[in-house]
């Protein structure tokens, strides 16, 4: 499986981590389309076939990196004394900024997998609407209370929709179920609104 003898034998987990680390570096420096499985193999001491044993396609690698980035994010510390609507807005603006950074680094995430389909898109959009509604209600309450300008809410609502879509797309293309993300969103809202 190993193309050179200069790399010590590794466990499957260690090899996957090595491929992910090499991919993160090469996708950013060389570009997703320009990086080949042979490039990844050379960087990790594997043949192209050896890389495929751990990840079927480059799209699988990029989706794994995206999910890892999402799960590693730490929410910002939100100032005390701010209303729940303001805290929610702050949180989702922070999420959107993280999305921008991720997608600038990995533009290939926009079309992350050939497995993406119209049916999956419809499922994700249905989940997004369910996740988005309680946030929109709280933001609307904030408008009525004069906590911030309506234009801020419209902008946040658009960013919220995009952020949810990006995250759920990554979950879906790696075999996860988008609906499983719903409980976490509601827990986040409860914390922010407390």
ZICOR-V150219 format. One record per backbone hydrogen bond with DSSP energy under -1.0 kcal/mol. NH is the residue of the N-H (numbers start at 1). CO is the residue of the C=O. E is the energy in kcal/mol with one decimal. If there is no record, write none. Layout:
((NH,CO,E) (NH,CO,E))
This chain:
((3,45,-1.2) (15,11,-2.3) (16,12,-2.5) (17,13,-2.4) (18,14,-2.1) (19,15,-2.4) (20,16,-2.5) (21,17,-2.5) (22,18,-2.3) (23,19,-2.8) (24,20,-2.6) (25,21,-1.7) (26,22,-3.0) (27,23,-3.3) (28,24,-1.2) (29,25,-2.4) (30,26,-2.9) (31,26,-1.4) (35,31,-1.3) (40,36,-2.0) (41,37,-2.4) (42,38,-2.8) (43,39,-2.0) (45,41,-1.3) (46,41,-2.5) (47,1,-1.3) (51,47,-1.8) (52,48,-1.9) (53,49,-1.3) (54,51,-1.5) (55,51,-2.3) (61,57,-1.3) (62,58,-2.6) (63,59,-2.3) (64,60,-2.0) (65,61,-2.3) (66,62,-2.1) (67,63,-2.4) (68,64,-2.2) (69,65,-2.3) (70,66,-2.4) (71,67,-2.6) (72,68,-1.5) (82,79,-1.0) (87,83,-2.3) (88,84,-2.4) (89,85,-2.3) (90,86,-2.6) (91,87,-2.4) (92,88,-2.4) (93,89,-2.2) (94,90,-2.0) (95,91,-2.1) (96,92,-2.3) (97,93,-2.1) (98,94,-2.0) (99,95,-2.1) (100,96,-2.4) (101,97,-2.1) (102,98,-2.3) (103,99,-2.9) (104,100,-2.0) (105,101,-1.8) (106,102,-2.4) (109,106,-2.3) (110,107,-1.7) (111,108,-1.3) (112,109,-1.3) (116,113,-1.5) (121,117,-2.4) (122,118,-2.2) (123,119,-2.3) (124,120,-2.7) (125,121,-2.6) (126,122,-2.0) (127,123,-2.0) (128,124,-2.9) (129,125,-2.3) (130,126,-1.7) (131,127,-2.4) (132,128,-2.5) (133,129,-1.7) (136,132,-2.5) (137,133,-2.4) (138,134,-1.8) (139,135,-2.5) (140,136,-2.6) (141,137,-2.1) (142,138,-1.9) (143,139,-1.7) (144,140,-2.2) (145,141,-1.8) (146,143,-1.8) (147,142,-2.9) (153,149,-1.2) (154,150,-2.4) (155,151,-2.1) (156,152,-2.6) (157,153,-3.0) (158,154,-2.0) (159,155,-2.3) (160,156,-2.8) (161,157,-2.1) (162,158,-2.1) (163,159,-2.8) (164,160,-2.5) (165,161,-2.2) (166,162,-2.5) (167,163,-2.4) (168,164,-2.8) (169,165,-2.4) (170,166,-1.8) (171,167,-1.8) (172,168,-2.8) (173,169,-2.5) (175,172,-1.7) (176,171,-2.4) (180,177,-2.0) (181,178,-2.1) (182,179,-1.4) (185,181,-1.6) (186,182,-2.2) (187,183,-2.2) (188,184,-2.2) (189,185,-2.3) (190,186,-2.1) (191,187,-2.1) (192,188,-2.5) (193,189,-2.3))
